[in-house]
Amino acid sequence: MCACLFSSSFHLKPTAECLSLPSIPRGKWYCKYCLNTFEKEKFVEHNANAIAAGRIAGVDPIEQITRRCIRIVKTFEAEAGGCVFCRGHDFERTFGPRTVIICDQCEKEFHVGCLKEHEMQDLKELPKGKWFCCAGCERIHSALQKLVIRGEEKLPDSSLNFIKKHEESAPESGCSDDVRWRLLSKKTDSSDISEALLSDAVAIFHECFDPITVDKSKRKRDDHDFIPSMVKGGNMKGQDLGGMHCAVLLVNHVVVSVAVVRVFGQELAELPIVATSSRWQGQGYFQTLFTCIEKLLGFLNVKNLILPAAEEVESIWKNKFGFSTITQDEEKVSDNGVSRGIDAAKASSQMPNCR
């Protein structure tokens, strides 16, 4: 063994991981790392960051920090997530007051003890099957399931205004009389027809977007693409995407425009990704699909809709669809994006069919 002055130890024998020295050095010996450190320290007196950090004798670091206006980032008072009531992140594995239970619709977390303390529910054991924190979430879940099972719905002429406008400016494009929309969820409907439509939706997203992976800067061959899991509502890489539904617009039974939608209870819904097949772009088809989604959210009494928006398309969402930039308070719920309120007056009292 050969020890550096700073107590790091190395084997003398030349291997891939050890030193390659012919004999034990005489006098003081330093490894390459320490030698590099010494070289850097020679210039520390001229390094503004080192001066500000107080690494130079006789220099007041606080004064230097103030003078150079170094920004100190404040820590958030509370982390995101945790129990809705106490904001705590603690939990116990066996059933008890600190057991965490998650609503199957809004995905909010609750301590069993906090539910009892706030007179919401007095649970004696973990519920079997689905659990909802309130009647509103249970109603939303039930309505979404019924709409998925109902299948596709033909849109009346009154819902085709956006398509008709483009037909008038470009008659050759033609507005089909058979325009339908449908909400899909593989968890609720795993039929062959549903699977085929979901596969068509994935193909359109891949036509318009690169694969979505965990970290694009470290993309590997074995990295899986999030898009199929988002469309089909699956679980992937520790991410639960089961609450996502896929809305599709069909023209003559061909999928032309798609959107993934997720409803987090009555307060919020998100539209994480939307796309229209290149052949059908610019003809009002997504605007028609968006109207159907908006009416659905209105029927469910959802108050706000958010979506991520790249800078180059942000103006389209704002000017054409009425969205506005998310405020600082709203960013705690969703990172950079745009949001808009849902007009309940546009919703029907019955299950929406875009009439």
C-alpha positions in Angstrom: 0.0 0.0 0.0 1.1 3.6 -0.7 -0.6 6.5 1.1 -1.1 10.0 -0.2 -0.5 12.9 2.2 -4.2 13.3 2.5 -4.7 9.6 3.6 -5.9 8.1 0.4 -4.5 4.6 -0.1 -3.4 2.9 -3.3 -2.0 -0.4 -4.3 1.4 -0.3 -5.9 0.9 -3.1 -8.4 0.0 -1.9 -11.8 -3.6 -2.9 -12.4 -6.5 -1.2 -14.2 -7.7 0.3 -10.9 -4.4 0.8 -8.9 -1.1 2.8 -9.2 1.7 1.8 -11.5 4.8 2.7 -9.5 8.1 0.7 -9.7 9.0 1.3 -6.0 7.9 3.1 -2.9 8.4 6.9 -3.3 10.8 8.6 -0.9 9.7 11.7 1.0 6.3 13.3 0.5 4.2 11.8 -2.2 0.9 13.1 -3.6 -1.6 11.4 -5.9 -2.6 13.1 -9.2 -5.9 14.4 -7.7 -4.1 16.2 -4.9 -1.5 17.6 -7.3 -4.3 19.1 -9.4 -5.9 20.5 -6.3 -2.6 22.2 -5.4 -2.3 23.8 -8.8 -5.9 25.2 -8.6 -5.2 26.6 -5.1 -2.2 28.6 -6.5 -4.7 30.8 -8.3 -7.4 31.0 -5.6 -6.5 34.6 -4.7 -7.5 35.7 -8.1 -10.7 33.6 -8.2 -13.8 35.8 -7.5 -15.9 32.8 -6.4 -13.3 31.7 -3.9 -13.1 35.2 -2.5 -16.8 35.4 -2.1 -16.9 32.0 -0.4 -14.4 33.2 2.2 -11.6 30.9 1.2 -9.0 33.8 1.4 -7.6 34.8 4.8 -8.9 38.1 6.0 -11.8 38.3 3.6 -15.3 38.6 5.0 -17.5 36.2 2.9 -20.8 37.9 3.9 -19.5 41.3 2.7 -18.3 39.8 -0.6 -21.6 38.0 -1.1 -23.6 41.2 -0.5 -21.3 43.3 -2.7 -21.5 40.8 -5.6 -25.3 40.4 -5.2 -25.1 36.6 -5.2 -28.7 35.3 -5.3 -29.6 33.0 -2.4 -32.5 30.7 -3.3 -35.1 30.4 -0.6 -36.3 27.0 0.3 -40.0 26.3 -0.1 -42.0 26.3 3.1 -43.5 23.0 2.1 -42.7 20.3 -0.4 -45.2 19.3 -3.0 -47.4 16.4 -2.3 -48.0 14.8 1.1 -51.3 14.6 3.1 -53.8 17.2 2.0 -54.6 18.2 5.6 -51.3 18.0 7.5 -48.9 18.2 4.5 -46.9 15.4 6.1 -45.0 12.9 4.0 -44.7 10.3 6.8 -46.5 6.9 6.6 -46.7 3.6 8.3 -46.8 0.3 6.6 -49.4 -1.4 8.8 -52.9 0.1 9.0 -53.1 2.9 11.4 -53.6 6.7 11.7 -50.5 7.5 9.6 -51.4 5.1 6.9 -51.5 7.0 3.6 -54.5 6.4 1.2 -54.7 7.9 -2.3 -57.9 8.9 -4.1 -58.3 6.9 -7.3 -59.5 9.9 -9.2 -57.8 13.1 -8.0 -54.8 11.2 -6.8 -54.5 13.3 -3.6 -52.9 11.7 -0.5 -54.6 11.5 2.9 -53.6 10.1 6.3 -56.3 7.7 7.6 -56.1 9.6 10.9 -56.5 13.0 9.2 -59.6 11.8 7.4 -61.1 10.9 10.7 -60.0 14.1 12.4 -61.6 16.2 9.7 -64.7 14.1 9.8 -64.4 13.0 6.2 -64.3 9.2 6.7 -63.6 6.9 9.6 -61.8 4.0 8.0 -61.4 0.8 10.0 -59.3 -1.0 7.3 -58.0 -0.3 3.8 -60.8 -0.2 1.3 -61.1 -3.0 -1.2 -61.1 -1.8 -4.8 -61.4 1.8 -5.7 -61.5 4.5 -3.1 -62.6 8.1 -3.6 -62.1 11.1 -1.3 -65.4 12.7 -2.0 -68.7 12.2 -4.0 -67.4 14.6 -6.7 -64.4 12.3 -7.5 -66.6 9.2 -7.5 -69.1 10.9 -9.9 -66.3 11.9 -12.2 -64.8 8.3 -12.2 -68.2 6.8 -12.9 -69.0 9.3 -15.7 -65.7 8.7 -17.5 -66.2 4.9 -17.4 -69.7 5.2 -18.8 -68.5 7.4 -21.6 -65.7 5.0 -22.5 -68.1 2.1 -22.6 -70.6 4.1 -24.7 -68.2 4.2 -27.6 -67.9 6.6 -30.4 -70.6 9.3 -31.0 -71.4 11.0 -34.3 -71.2 14.7 -34.2 -74.2 16.7 -35.4 -73.7 19.5 -38.0 -73.9 22.1 -35.3 -70.6 20.8 -33.8 -68.7 21.0 -37.1 -68.4 24.8 -37.4 -64.6 24.8 -37.2 -64.4 22.2 -40.0 -67.0 24.0 -42.2 -65.0 27.3 -42.0 -62.0 25.5 -43.5 -64.2 23.7 -46.1 -65.4 27.1 -47.3 -61.8 28.4 -47.7 -60.6 25.1 -49.2 -63.6 23.2 -50.8 -61.3 20.5 -52.1 -60.6 19.3 -48.5 -64.2 18.3 -48.0 -66.0 18.1 -44.7 -67.2 14.5 -44.1 -70.7 14.0 -42.8 -69.4 11.2 -40.7 -67.3 12.9 -38.0 -67.2 11.2 -34.6 -65.4 11.4 -31.3 -64.6 8.8 -28.7 -63.0 8.6 -25.2 -60.7 5.6 -24.8 -59.2 3.8 -21.8 -57.6 0.4 -22.0 -58.3 -0.2 -18.3 -62.1 0.2 -18.9 -62.4 -1.2 -22.5 -59.7 -3.6 -23.7 -61.6 -4.7 -26.8 -59.9 -5.2 -30.2 -61.6 -2.1 -31.6 -60.4 0.0 -28.7 -56.9 -1.4 -28.9 -56.7 -0.6 -32.6 -57.9 3.0 -32.1 -55.3 3.4 -29.3 -52.6 2.1 -31.6 -53.6 4.6 -34.3 -53.4 7.4 -31.6 -49.9 6.3 -30.7 -48.9 6.3 -34.4 -50.1 9.9 -34.7 -48.2 11.1 -31.6 -45.1 9.4 -32.9 -45.6 11.1 -36.3 -45.7 14.5 -34.5 -43.3 14.0 -31.6 -40.0 12.4 -30.7 -40.2 9.6 -28.1 -40.7 10.9 -24.6 -38.2 9.3 -22.2 -37.1 9.9 -18.6 -34.0 11.8 -19.5 -33.3 12.8 -23.1 -29.7 13.8 -22.3 -29.0 10.2 -21.1 -31.2 8.3 -23.6 -30.2 4.7 -24.0 -31.4 2.0 -26.3 -33.3 0.3 -23.5 -35.1 3.5 -22.5 -38.8 3.1 -23.0 -41.1 5.6 -24.6 -43.7 7.2 -22.4 -46.2 7.9 -25.2 -47.7 4.4 -25.5 -48.2 4.3 -21.7 -49.7 7.7 -21.6 -52.2 6.9 -24.4 -53.1 3.5 -23.0 -53.0 4.5 -19.3 -50.4 2.1 -18.1 -47.6 2.2 -15.4 -44.0 2.8 -16.4 -40.7 3.6 -14.6 -42.5 4.2 -11.3 -45.0 6.6 -13.0 -48.7 5.7 -12.6 -50.4 6.8 -15.8 -53.6 4.8 -15.2 -55.7 7.9 -14.8 -55.1 9.1 -18.3 -57.7 8.8 -21.1 -57.3 9.2 -24.8 -59.8 11.3 -26.8 -59.9 10.7 -30.5 -61.7 12.4 -33.5 -62.6 10.1 -36.4 -63.4 11.1 -39.9 -65.0 8.2 -41.9 -63.8 5.9 -39.1 -60.1 7.1 -39.5 -58.4 8.7 -36.5 -57.3 12.2 -37.5 -56.8 14.1 -34.2 -55.9 12.8 -30.7 -55.5 14.2 -27.1 -54.5 12.7 -23.8 -56.6 14.0 -20.9 -56.3 13.4 -17.2 -58.9 14.7 -14.7 -57.7 15.4 -11.1 -61.0 15.9 -9.5 -63.2 18.9 -9.9 -60.4 21.4 -9.4 -58.2 20.5 -12.3 -57.7 18.6 -15.5 -54.6 18.4 -17.7 -54.1 18.0 -21.4 -50.4 16.7 -21.5 -50.1 16.0 -25.2 -52.2 16.6 -28.3 -51.6 15.9 -32.0 -53.3 15.9 -35.4 -52.1 13.7 -38.3 -50.1 15.8 -40.8 -52.6 15.1 -43.6 -55.5 16.6 -41.6 -53.7 19.5 -39.9 -55.0 23.1 -40.4 -58.5 22.0 -41.1 -60.2 22.6 -37.8 -60.3 19.0 -36.6 -58.4 19.5 -33.3 -60.6 22.5 -32.5 -63.6 20.3 -32.9 -62.0 17.6 -30.7 -61.1 20.3 -28.1 -64.7 21.5 -28.0 -65.8 17.9 -27.2 -63.3 17.7 -24.4 -64.3 21.1 -23.0 -67.9 20.1 -22.9 -67.0 16.9 -21.1 -65.0 18.8 -18.5 -67.9 21.2 -18.1 -70.3 18.3 -17.5 -67.9 16.9 -14.9 -67.8 20.4 -13.1 -64.1 20.6 -13.6 -63.0 24.2 -13.0 -59.6 24.5 -14.7 -57.7 22.9 -17.6 -53.9 23.1 -17.9 -51.4 22.0 -20.5 -47.7 22.4 -21.1 -47.0 24.8 -24.0 -43.7 25.2 -25.9 -42.8 28.9 -26.4 -43.3 28.7 -30.2 -47.0 27.6 -29.8 -48.0 29.4 -26.7 -49.6 32.2 -28.6 -51.8 29.7 -30.5 -53.2 28.3 -27.2 -53.7 31.8 -25.9 -55.3 33.4 -29.0 -57.2 30.5 -30.5 -58.2 28.6 -27.4 -58.4 31.2 -24.7 -55.6 30.0 -22.4 -53.4 32.3 -20.3 -50.0 31.9 -18.8 -49.9 29.9 -15.5 -49.4 32.2 -12.5 -46.7 31.6 -9.9 -49.2 30.0 -7.4 -50.5 27.7 -10.2 -46.9 26.5 -10.9 -47.0 24.6 -7.7 -49.5 22.4 -9.4 -48.0 22.2 -12.8 -44.6 23.3 -14.3 -44.4 25.8 -17.1 -47.6 25.9 -19.2 -50.9 27.6 -19.8 -54.3 27.3 -18.2 -57.9 28.3 -18.7 -61.1 28.1 -16.8 -63.9 25.8 -18.0 -67.2 27.4 -18.9 -69.9 25.3 -17.2 -72.6 27.1 -19.2 -71.3 25.2 -22.3 -72.0 21.8 -20.7 -75.2 19.8 -21.0 -77.0 18.4 -18.0 -76.6 14.9 -19.5 -73.6 12.9 -20.6 -71.9 15.1 -23.2 -72.2 14.1 -26.9 -71.1 17.6 -28.1 -74.6 18.6 -29.1 
